Amino acid sequence: MSIKLRLTLSNIAMITVPIILFSITSFLLLIVFLGDIREMTNFLPESHNYHKTKQEDTILFLALKEKSVVNPDELMSQEYLQSLNGDLATIDTGLMIRKNDKLYYSTPELKKLNTKELPVFGTETSFRSLEKVGEQTFAIKQHDFFLKDGSKVSLFLMRDASPWNKFVRTFFPILLGLCLLILIATNGLLAYFVSKSIIKPINQLKTAAHFIKNGNLDYSITAIRNDEIGQLTQSFEEMRIQLKESYKIQKQYEDNRKELIAHISHDLKTPITSIKGYIEGIRDGVADTPEKRARYVQTIYTKAMDMDHLIDELFLFSKLDLGKVPFEFEKVDIKDYLTDYFEELSFDLRKQNVDVNFQFSTLGNYVVFADREKFKRVLANIINNSLKYMEKDKKELKITLHSTDKNVEILIADNGPGIPDDSTPFIFNQFYRAEQSRNKLTGGSGLGLSIAKMIIEEHNGEIKLESTLMIGTCITIILPHNTFSEEATS
């Protein structure tokens, strides 16, 4: 049940309960003042069926009032009055008639009453009033009229109200107090349960927020309801899980960053140390022949170029990571692009004894949106990374091009030593570099494949790697045919 519905029902209950209790109290008060529950029908609207809307004693009372006007002599006859005894007994009502302050007629059960204790002439009422006569309490209807001789006559229809009236008068304060107690208890319980259902989960959220603020991301909370706070609790728990995961990633990122800084510092220090050594050799006259000096200078130049390449890689990676590298996308036929690229690279590859095998279907659609310069950097990083570790006499690169309705797939496979299974999942991770690559022959910053992955992702593409030890490694690049709008290409 939602909090909105719960509050709505609570408010309805807080309104309904007082109305019910007020109705009960009013009902009891009416009984006290009217003396008979059936008198309440006088407050109801009458229908065309007179006898259905009036009580029998009321009908009789009205008939006697009518007769007192039309034929008072007959009303005062003992025969007529005695004929009413049956009707009076049926409705459990007695009749007394007082004439000039003296008892004129009384039904048997009322004969012992003292007429002086009855209401005086002139206090006529059509509703029952409670009057104490002797030791008893009666609900009395009174009608006063004059006879032709001027005599004052009071007619009383009386019902014994002592038991019910005594009960109501005795227990009315208790009932009233009980109603007030029920009202207070109802509102209190409703407020308690509604507030408990809201405050308890809020306190849980407060406690969880306190733990998270203090760095404890393992404190878990569970939503026990599906209301708004339950949904908030679930969202809070999902946020905690994401924060924990982000914290792990950030920690790994920081560790990798520190490792990268250490590795970069090492890789920069190594060529600088070599450069300093060779310069000192030239300065101290160790390179005492033109040939030796030329060799020293060439070594210094090579080390400086390595440093420049390392710094360039680090700078490019940083800009890609920050999203500060501009891309110029255009329609490119990858088949023609790769044909031209490997034709330009063929001379250098032949010098390194690398055999290139480029395969594709002439019927495929190889048009994609790409940045030519950035994509060339991807190919260079992948091929250079492959060539670093090839120790075979005959090195092979096999490039296969596939086209589907949505994508173009470029497979670049080598016959190198392969990558261990425990390193394969991390090969594209930021700052990752397998330890075995850190030697004088291969070197590298470990950023090449990370840069390639970031560039391909900017193309809305995907890059994957599969490797088998002693057989080789295959990298797959997947580029979509149409992803960028005309605005992106302009």
C-alpha positions as CSV (number, residue, x, y, z in Angstrom):
1,M,0.0,0.0,0.0
2,S,1.4,3.4,-1.0
3,I,2.0,6.1,1.5
4,K,-0.4,8.4,-0.3
5,L,-3.2,5.8,0.0
6,R,-2.2,5.1,3.6
7,L,-2.5,8.7,4.5
8,T,-5.7,9.1,2.6
9,L,-7.3,6.1,4.5
10,S,-6.0,7.5,7.8
11,N,-7.5,10.9,7.2
12,I,-10.8,9.3,6.2
13,A,-10.8,7.2,9.4
14,M,-10.0,10.3,11.5
15,I,-13.0,12.0,9.9
16,T,-15.3,9.0,10.0
17,V,-14.7,7.8,13.5
18,P,-15.6,11.2,15.1
19,I,-18.7,11.4,13.0
20,I,-19.8,7.9,14.1
21,L,-19.1,8.7,17.8
22,F,-20.9,12.0,17.5
23,S,-23.9,10.2,16.0
24,I,-23.9,7.7,18.8
25,T,-23.7,10.4,21.4
26,S,-26.4,12.5,19.8
27,F,-28.6,9.4,19.6
28,L,-28.2,8.8,23.3
29,L,-28.9,12.4,24.2
30,L,-32.1,12.3,22.1
31,I,-33.2,9.2,24.0
32,V,-32.5,11.0,27.3
33,F,-34.4,14.1,26.3
34,L,-37.2,12.4,24.3
35,G,-37.6,9.5,26.7
36,D,-38.4,7.0,24.0
37,I,-36.4,5.9,21.0
38,R,-39.5,5.7,18.9
39,E,-40.0,9.4,19.3
40,M,-37.2,10.0,16.9
41,T,-39.5,9.1,14.1
42,N,-41.1,12.5,14.6
43,F,-38.0,14.1,13.1
44,L,-38.2,12.0,10.0
45,P,-40.1,13.2,6.9
46,E,-43.6,11.8,6.5
47,S,-44.7,9.8,3.5
48,H,-48.2,9.5,2.1
49,N,-48.7,6.5,4.2
50,Y,-49.5,8.1,7.5
51,H,-49.7,4.9,9.5
52,K,-46.2,3.8,8.4
53,T,-44.5,7.0,9.5
54,K,-46.2,7.5,12.9
55,Q,-45.9,5.2,15.9
56,E,-49.1,3.6,17.3
57,D,-49.0,5.6,20.5
58,T,-48.6,8.8,18.5
59,I,-51.5,7.9,16.3
60,L,-53.6,7.2,19.4
61,F,-52.5,10.5,21.0
62,L,-53.5,12.4,17.9
63,A,-56.8,10.7,17.7
64,L,-57.5,11.6,21.4
65,K,-56.6,15.2,20.7
66,E,-58.9,15.2,17.7
67,K,-61.8,13.8,19.8
68,S,-61.1,16.4,22.5
69,V,-62.0,19.0,20.0
70,V,-64.8,17.2,18.0
71,N,-66.5,15.3,20.7
72,P,-65.1,15.9,24.2
73,D,-68.1,14.5,26.0
74,E,-67.5,11.1,24.4
75,L,-63.8,11.3,25.2
76,M,-64.7,11.8,28.9
77,S,-67.1,8.9,29.0
78,Q,-65.9,5.9,31.1
79,E,-67.1,3.4,28.5
80,Y,-65.0,5.0,25.8
81,L,-62.0,5.3,28.0
82,Q,-62.2,1.7,29.1
83,S,-62.5,0.6,25.5
84,L,-59.0,2.0,25.0
85,N,-57.4,-0.3,27.5
86,G,-56.8,-3.0,24.9
87,D,-55.0,-0.7,22.5
88,L,-53.1,0.9,25.4
89,A,-51.9,-2.5,26.7
90,T,-50.8,-3.5,23.1
91,I,-48.5,-0.5,22.9
92,D,-47.4,-0.8,26.6
93,T,-48.8,2.6,27.5
94,G,-51.0,3.9,30.2
95,L,-53.6,6.7,30.2
96,M,-54.4,9.2,32.9
97,I,-57.0,12.0,32.7
98,R,-57.0,14.8,35.3
99,K,-60.0,17.1,35.6
100,N,-59.6,20.3,37.6
101,D,-56.5,18.9,39.4
102,K,-58.3,15.7,40.4
103,L,-57.9,12.2,38.9
104,Y,-60.7,11.5,36.5
105,Y,-59.5,8.3,34.9
106,S,-56.5,6.0,35.1
107,T,-55.6,2.7,33.6
108,P,-55.0,0.1,36.4
109,E,-51.2,0.3,36.4
110,L,-51.2,4.0,37.0
111,K,-53.9,4.3,39.7
112,K,-51.3,4.5,42.5
113,L,-49.6,7.6,41.1
114,N,-50.2,11.0,42.6
115,T,-51.6,13.3,40.1
116,K,-50.1,16.3,41.9
117,E,-46.7,15.2,40.7
118,L,-47.8,15.3,37.1
119,P,-47.1,18.4,34.9
120,V,-49.5,21.2,35.6
121,F,-52.2,22.3,33.2
122,G,-50.8,24.4,30.3
123,T,-47.5,22.5,29.8
124,E,-48.8,20.5,26.9
125,T,-46.3,18.7,24.7
126,S,-46.7,16.4,21.7
127,F,-43.3,14.8,22.3
128,R,-42.6,12.6,25.2
129,S,-40.9,14.4,28.1
130,L,-39.3,12.6,31.0
131,E,-41.0,13.2,34.3
132,K,-40.3,11.6,37.7
133,V,-43.6,10.6,39.3
134,G,-43.1,9.1,42.7
135,E,-40.2,6.7,42.5
136,Q,-40.7,6.0,38.8
137,T,-39.7,7.9,35.6
138,F,-42.3,8.2,32.8
139,A,-42.1,9.3,29.3
140,I,-45.2,11.5,29.1
141,K,-47.3,13.0,26.3
142,Q,-49.6,15.7,27.6
143,H,-52.7,17.3,26.0
144,D,-54.6,20.0,27.8
145,F,-58.1,21.2,26.8
146,F,-61.3,22.8,28.2
147,L,-64.7,21.2,28.5
148,K,-67.9,23.2,27.7
149,D,-68.5,23.9,31.4
150,G,-65.0,25.4,31.6
151,S,-63.4,22.5,33.4
152,K,-59.6,22.1,32.7
153,V,-58.7,18.6,31.6
154,S,-55.2,17.2,31.1
155,L,-54.8,14.0,29.2
156,F,-51.5,12.0,29.8
157,L,-50.2,9.1,27.7
158,M,-47.5,7.6,29.9
159,R,-44.9,4.9,29.4
160,D,-42.6,3.6,32.1
161,A,-39.1,4.8,31.2
162,S,-37.4,4.0,34.5
163,P,-35.3,1.1,33.4
164,W,-34.0,2.5,30.1
165,N,-33.8,6.0,31.4
166,K,-31.9,4.9,34.4
167,F,-29.6,2.9,32.3
168,V,-28.9,5.8,29.9
169,R,-28.6,8.4,32.7
170,T,-26.3,6.1,34.7
171,F,-24.1,5.0,31.9
172,F,-24.2,8.1,29.6
173,P,-21.1,9.7,31.2
174,I,-19.3,6.4,30.9
175,L,-20.4,6.0,27.3
176,L,-19.4,9.6,26.5
177,G,-16.0,9.0,28.2
178,L,-15.7,5.8,26.3
179,C,-16.5,7.5,23.0
180,L,-13.8,10.2,23.7
181,L,-11.4,7.4,24.7
182,I,-12.1,5.5,21.5
183,L,-11.7,8.8,19.5
184,I,-8.3,9.5,21.1
185,A,-7.1,5.9,20.9
186,T,-8.2,5.7,17.2
187,N,-6.4,8.9,16.2
188,G,-3.4,8.0,18.3
189,L,-3.1,4.4,16.9
190,L,-3.6,5.7,13.3
191,A,-1.0,8.4,13.8
192,Y,1.4,5.8,15.5
193,F,1.1,3.2,12.8
194,V,1.2,5.6,9.9
195,S,4.2,7.4,11.4
196,K,5.9,4.2,12.3
197,S,5.6,2.9,8.8
198,I,7.2,6.1,7.5
199,I,9.7,6.9,10.3
200,K,11.2,3.4,10.7
201,P,12.4,3.0,7.0
202,I,13.6,6.7,7.1
203,N,15.7,5.9,10.2
204,Q,17.1,2.9,8.3
205,L,18.0,5.2,5.4
206,K,19.5,7.7,7.8
207,T,21.7,5.0,9.4
208,A,22.7,3.7,6.0
209,A,23.6,7.2,4.9
210,H,25.7,7.7,8.0
211,F,27.7,4.5,7.3
212,I,28.2,5.5,3.7
213,K,29.3,9.0,4.7
214,N,31.9,7.4,6.9
215,G,33.2,5.2,4.1
216,N,31.4,1.9,4.9
217,L,29.9,0.9,1.6
218,D,29.2,-2.7,2.7
219,Y,26.2,-1.7,4.9
220,S,23.2,-3.0,3.0
221,I,19.5,-2.2,3.5
222,T,16.5,-4.2,2.2
223,A,13.2,-2.7,1.1
224,I,10.4,-4.6,3.0
225,R,7.5,-2.7,1.3
226,N,6.7,-1.6,-2.2
227,D,5.6,1.9,-1.3
228,E,7.3,5.2,-2.1
229,I,9.8,4.8,0.7
230,G,10.4,1.1,-0.3
231,Q,11.2,2.3,-3.8
232,L,13.5,5.0,-2.3
233,T,15.2,2.3,-0.2
234,Q,15.7,0.2,-3.3
235,S,17.1,3.1,-5.2
236,F,19.4,3.9,-2.3
237,E,20.6,0.3,-2.2
238,E,21.3,0.4,-5.9
239,M,23.1,3.7,-5.4
240,R,25.2,2.1,-2.7
241,I,26.1,-0.8,-5.0
242,Q,27.1,1.6,-7.8
243,L,29.1,3.7,-5.3
244,K,30.9,0.6,-4.1
245,E,31.6,-0.5,-7.7
246,S,32.7,3.1,-8.6
247,Y,35.0,3.1,-5.5
248,K,36.6,-0.1,-6.6
249,I,37.0,1.2,-10.1
250,Q,38.4,4.5,-8.8
251,K,40.8,2.6,-6.5
252,Q,41.9,0.4,-9.4
253,Y,42.3,3.5,-11.5
254,E,44.4,5.2,-8.9
255,D,46.5,2.1,-8.5
256,N,47.0,1.9,-12.2
257,R,47.7,5.6,-12.4
258,K,50.4,5.3,-9.8
259,E,51.8,2.2,-11.6
260,L,51.8,4.1,-14.9
261,I,53.6,7.1,-13.3
262,A,56.2,4.7,-11.9
263,H,56.6,2.9,-15.2
264,I,56.7,6.2,-17.2
265,S,59.2,7.6,-14.8
266,H,61.3,4.4,-15.2
267,D,61.0,4.5,-19.0
268,L,61.9,8.2,-19.2
269,K,64.8,7.8,-16.8
270,T,66.3,4.9,-18.7
271,P,66.9,6.7,-22.0
272,I,67.9,9.9,-20.1
273,T,70.5,7.9,-18.2
274,S,71.8,6.5,-21.6
275,I,71.8,9.9,-23.2
276,K,73.7,11.3,-20.2
277,G,76.2,8.5,-20.5
278,Y,76.9,8.9,-24.2
279,I,77.2,12.7,-23.8
280,E,79.7,12.2,-21.0
281,G,81.6,9.8,-23.3
282,I,81.8,12.4,-26.0
283,R,82.7,15.2,-23.5
284,D,85.4,13.1,-21.8
285,G,86.9,12.0,-25.1
286,V,85.9,8.4,-24.9
287,A,84.5,8.7,-28.4
288,D,87.9,9.5,-29.9
289,T,87.2,8.5,-33.5
290,P,84.6,10.0,-35.9
291,E,82.9,6.6,-36.3
292,K,82.5,6.2,-32.5
293,R,81.2,9.8,-32.1
294,A,78.7,9.2,-35.0
295,R,77.5,6.0,-33.3
296,Y,77.1,7.8,-29.9
297,V,75.2,10.7,-31.6
298,Q,72.9,8.2,-33.4
299,T,72.2,6.4,-30.1
300,I,71.4,9.7,-28.4
301,Y,69.0,10.6,-31.2
302,T,67.3,7.2,-31.0
303,K,66.8,7.5,-27.2
304,A,65.4,11.0,-27.7
305,M,63.0,9.7,-30.3
306,D,61.9,7.0,-27.9
307,M,61.2,9.6,-25.2
308,D,59.3,11.8,-27.7
309,H,57.2,8.8,-28.7
310,L,56.5,7.9,-25.1
311,I,55.5,11.5,-24.2
312,D,53.3,11.7,-27.4
313,E,51.5,8.4,-26.4
314,L,50.9,9.7,-22.8
315,F,49.6,13.1,-24.1
316,L,47.3,11.5,-26.6
317,F,45.9,9.1,-24.0
318,S,45.3,11.9,-21.5
319,K,43.4,14.0,-24.1
320,L,41.3,11.0,-25.2
321,D,40.5,10.2,-21.6
322,L,39.3,13.8,-21.1
323,G,37.4,13.8,-24.3
324,K,39.5,16.7,-25.7
325,V,40.5,15.1,-29.0
326,P,38.5,16.4,-32.0
327,F,37.4,13.8,-34.5
328,E,36.7,14.6,-38.2
329,F,34.3,11.8,-39.4
330,E,33.7,11.2,-43.1
331,K,32.6,8.4,-45.3
332,V,35.4,5.9,-45.8
333,D,35.6,2.8,-47.8
334,I,37.6,0.6,-45.4
335,K,38.6,-1.8,-48.2
336,D,40.3,0.9,-50.3
337,Y,41.6,2.5,-47.1
338,L,43.3,-0.7,-45.9
339,T,44.6,-1.4,-49.4
340,D,46.3,2.0,-49.5
341,Y,47.6,1.7,-45.9
342,F,49.3,-1.7,-46.3
343,E,50.7,-0.6,-49.7
344,E,52.4,2.4,-47.9
345,L,53.5,0.1,-45.1
346,S,54.8,-2.8,-47.3
347,F,58.3,-1.4,-47.6
348,D,58.9,-1.3,-43.9
349,L,57.2,-4.6,-43.4
350,R,59.4,-6.3,-45.9
351,K,62.5,-5.0,-44.2
352,Q,61.2,-6.7,-41.0
353,N,60.5,-9.9,-42.9
354,V,56.8,-9.7,-42.4
355,D,54.4,-11.3,-44.8
356,V,51.0,-9.5,-45.1
357,N,48.0,-11.3,-46.4
358,F,44.9,-9.1,-47.0
359,Q,41.6,-10.9,-47.8
360,F,38.2,-9.5,-48.6
361,S,35.1,-10.1,-50.7
362,T,34.7,-7.7,-53.7
363,L,30.9,-7.7,-53.3
364,G,30.8,-6.4,-49.7
365,N,29.7,-3.0,-48.5
366,Y,32.7,-1.5,-46.6
367,V,31.6,2.1,-46.3
368,V,31.7,3.5,-42.7
369,F,32.1,6.8,-41.0
370,A,35.7,7.2,-39.7
371,D,38.4,9.7,-38.9
372,R,41.2,8.7,-41.3
373,E,44.1,9.9,-39.1
374,K,42.8,8.5,-35.8
375,F,42.0,5.1,-37.5
376,K,45.5,5.0,-38.9
377,R,46.7,5.4,-35.3
378,V,44.6,2.4,-34.3
379,L,46.1,0.2,-37.0
380,A,49.6,1.4,-36.3
381,N,49.3,0.6,-32.5
382,I,47.8,-2.9,-33.2
383,I,50.5,-3.8,-35.8
384,N,53.4,-2.4,-33.8
385,N,52.2,-4.2,-30.8
386,S,52.0,-7.5,-32.8
387,L,55.5,-7.0,-34.3
388,K,57.1,-6.3,-30.9
389,Y,56.7,-9.8,-29.7
390,M,57.2,-11.8,-32.9
391,E,60.4,-13.9,-32.5
392,K,59.9,-16.2,-35.5
393,D,62.0,-16.0,-38.6
394,K,58.9,-15.6,-40.8
395,K,56.4,-13.2,-39.4
396,E,52.9,-13.2,-40.7
397,L,50.0,-10.7,-40.5
398,K,46.7,-11.8,-41.9
399,I,44.0,-9.1,-42.3
400,T,40.5,-10.3,-43.2
401,L,37.6,-8.0,-44.0
402,H,33.9,-9.0,-43.5
403,S,30.7,-7.0,-44.2
404,T,27.3,-7.5,-42.7
405,D,24.0,-5.4,-43.0
406,K,25.0,-3.3,-40.0
407,N,28.8,-3.6,-39.5
408,V,32.2,-4.0,-41.1
409,E,34.5,-6.4,-39.2
410,I,38.3,-6.1,-39.6
411,L,40.3,-9.1,-38.2
412,I,44.1,-8.6,-37.7
413,A,45.8,-11.9,-36.8
414,D,49.5,-12.6,-36.2
415,N,51.6,-15.7,-35.6
416,G,53.3,-14.3,-32.5
417,P,53.7,-16.1,-29.1
418,G,50.2,-15.3,-27.9
419,I,49.0,-13.8,-24.7
420,P,48.4,-15.7,-21.4
421,D,44.8,-16.3,-20.5
422,D,45.1,-14.4,-17.2
423,S,46.2,-11.3,-19.1
424,T,43.7,-11.4,-22.0
425,P,40.7,-9.8,-20.1
426,F,42.9,-6.8,-19.1
427,I,44.8,-6.2,-22.3
428,F,42.6,-3.1,-23.3
429,N,42.4,-1.8,-19.7
430,Q,43.6,1.7,-19.1
431,F,47.3,1.7,-18.0
432,Y,47.6,-2.1,-18.3
433,R,50.8,-3.5,-19.5
434,A,52.0,-7.1,-19.2
435,E,55.2,-7.3,-17.2
436,Q,57.0,-9.4,-19.8
437,S,56.8,-6.5,-22.2
438,R,59.1,-4.4,-20.0
439,N,62.5,-5.2,-21.5
440,K,65.0,-3.4,-23.6
441,L,63.8,-5.0,-26.8
442,T,60.0,-4.4,-26.7
443,G,59.6,-1.5,-24.2
444,G,56.5,0.6,-24.7
445,S,54.2,2.5,-22.4
446,G,51.4,-0.1,-22.3
447,L,49.1,2.6,-23.7
448,G,48.9,1.5,-27.4
449,L,45.9,-0.9,-27.2
450,S,44.2,1.4,-24.6
451,I,44.4,4.3,-27.1
452,A,43.2,2.0,-29.9
453,K,40.2,1.0,-27.8
454,M,39.3,4.6,-26.9
455,I,39.5,5.7,-30.6
456,I,37.3,2.8,-31.8
457,E,34.7,3.6,-29.1
458,E,34.6,7.2,-30.3
459,H,33.6,5.6,-33.7
460,N,30.7,3.8,-31.9
461,G,32.6,0.6,-32.7
462,E,33.9,-2.3,-30.7
463,I,37.3,-4.0,-30.4
464,K,37.9,-7.5,-29.2
465,L,40.9,-9.8,-28.7
466,E,41.4,-13.6,-28.9
467,S,44.8,-15.2,-28.3
468,T,46.3,-18.7,-28.1
469,L,49.7,-19.3,-26.7
470,M,52.3,-20.4,-29.3
471,I,49.8,-19.8,-32.1
472,G,49.1,-16.1,-32.2
473,T,46.7,-13.3,-31.5
474,C,43.7,-12.0,-33.4
475,I,42.2,-8.6,-32.8
476,T,38.7,-7.8,-34.3
477,I,37.5,-4.3,-35.0
478,I,33.8,-3.8,-35.6
479,L,32.6,-0.5,-37.1
480,P,28.9,0.3,-37.9
481,H,28.0,1.4,-41.4
482,N,25.8,4.4,-40.5
483,T,25.9,5.9,-37.0
484,F,26.7,9.6,-37.3
485,S,24.5,12.3,-38.6
486,E,25.3,14.7,-41.4
487,E,26.0,17.3,-38.8
488,A,28.7,15.0,-37.3
489,T,30.4,14.6,-40.6
490,S,30.5,18.3,-41.5
